[in-house]
Amino acid sequence: MSTQDLTSDGSPLSDLVRRGELFSVDCPSREVLKHLTSRWGVLVLMALLEKDHRFSDLRRKVGGVSEKMLAQTLQTLEADGFVNRFSHPVVPPHVDYSLTPIGREAALKVRDFADWIEVNIGRILAARSSETEKEIV
């Protein structure tokens, strides 16, 4: 195995990544990766991993997201097959959102990444602070 086949921490690249499709500008995986790892996509997936939510509950749970961005994020995740949308036939309309089975799988992976960030946030902030100090000097 060459050093080209290793990540920066020395672990091997996955076979799928090594084949290079993800690095190709035309790879459809890139769009899905963008949807799953966007700021709002991550937070929506994690919120729905806890439980199903109505739109307004989800908006309160995901602090800082605008109604427009939440709607766009949910539409994108629904189009990708990660989120179910159930509209109740009542007035005023009630819509519930939940994860599909593949959405749950993706949300668990995203949660592992978010957990890693939480565990390492001290190191990350220290590195950021160190970089800021270097720029000042």
Secondary structure, DSSP 8 states (H G I E B T S, - for coil): --GGGB-TTS-B--HHHHHTGGGSTT-HHHHHHHHHHSHHHHHHHHHHHH--EEHHHHHHHSTT--HHHHHHHHHHHHHTTSEEEEEES-SS-EEEEEE-HHHHHHHHHHHHHHHHHHHHHHHHHHHHHHHHHHHH-
